[in-house]
């Protein structure tokens, strides 16, 4: 039997928010990046809500106002995470992504467009019937991503 091709992760993305599970995901992503000498993209997605409107109703959203504070907070989280990774010798890219839709779709689309080989995401382990195992963002990334996804609890 032939040996399967070895997996080579050159570019890893970790999705960050301000949760403990995201910090654990960062630690795992740093370990994997170190083992593979991979570049680590640390990303936070600012969701711009898609609001359904009635057929004869116009909805205007000032995206700059909506995303200003969120982008600033996202930038702070990404910068702190980037400093941790760089202190461990990891090449990093820091991104705050504004996305019209869900954070999961934003992470997945960014990964697809930027040739990410592995996405690492934390899960909050929320209860409830619809989220028995994964949080909503982790679940969405698993379903939308074009590459392997590692979910860290």
N, C-alpha and C positions, 0 to 999 in steps of 0.2 A: 504494500500500500504506500502510495506517495505521501510525503509529508505535506500538510496544508501550508499555504504561504503564511509567513509570519506577519503579524499586524504591526505596522509602524505608524505611530502617532507623531506627526510633525507639528500639528497645530491643534491645540486644545482650547475649548471655550468653557469657562465656568460662569454660570449665571448668578449674579449677586443681588440680594436684597438685604434687609437689616435683620435677618433671622439667624438663630443659632444653627439651623440646618444648612444655611448658605455658608456660614463660617466653616462648618465641617466639610462641606463640598469643596471649599477653597483649599483646605488642608490636603484633601485627597488629590485634587487637581495639581497642586504643587508637587506632591510626591510622584505622580505619574509624569508630569512635565520634566522633573529631574531625572527620572529613570530613562526617559526617551530623548532627553535633550531637546524637548519640544518647546515651541513658543506658546505662551499662555495668554489668551485673550480673556480679560476680566470685563464682563458686560453687565450693565443694568439697563433694563427696558422701562421707559416711561410710557405707559399706556395712554393713548388718546382715545377716549371712548367713542365708539361708533353709535350715534344716537339715531334710532329709527324715527322717521318723521312721517306724518300723514301726507298723502299725495298732494294736497294743496297747501301744505305748511312748509315754510322755510326755516331751517335751524342754522344759526350761525354760531360758530365756536371760535373764540379768540385763542388759538393754539399757543401763542407766545405767552399769554397770561397763565393758561392752564398748565403749561409745561415748565415754566420758569423755576418755581420753588422745587418741583419734583426733580428737575434736571440738576439743580444745585445739590440737593440731597443725594441723588444718584452719583454725582461726580465725587462727592465726599466719600461715599462708601467704596467706590471703585478705586479712588486714590489710596485709601487706607489699605485695601486688599492688595493693590499693586506694590505698595511699599513693603508689605509682608513678603510677597513673592520675590521681589528684587533683592531683599535682604538675604534670601536663600539662593541667590544666583540664577534666578529664572528670568529669561527674556520675556517681557510682558508688553501687551497692548491694552490700553484702558479705553473703554467705550461706554458712552451713555447713548442709548438708542431711543429715539422718539418713534413710536410705532402706532399707526392708526389701527387699533384692534387689540388683541390679547398679547400679553407678555410672552406666552408660549409661542405664538406665531412669529413674534418679533425675533426671539432667540433663534428659532428654526430657520427663518428666512435669512438672517444675518449669517448663520453658520453655512448655509447653502451657497450664498453669494461670495463668501470669503474662504472657501475650501477648508473648512474646519473638519478635522478627522474624528474628533470625539467631543461630545458635550457632557459636562458634569453639572448636575443640578441637585440641589437639596430638596427635601420634602419636609413639610411641617407635620406630616402624619395626622392631618385633621380627621376627626371622626365623621360619622355619617355614612349612610348607605352608599352614596355616590362616590365617596372617596375613602374606601376601605383601606387602601394601601398608600396611594400617592396623593400629594396635594394637587391642586388644580393646575398650577404651572408645570410641575413635573409631569403630570399626566398628559398635558397638552404637548409638551416637548417630545415625549416618547411617541406620541401619535403623529406628529408633524415632521420630525427631523429626518433628514436624508442619510444621517451617519449614526454610528453607535451612540447610545446615551447611557451614562452611568448615573443612577439615582442613589444619592447618599442620604441615609437616615440619620 
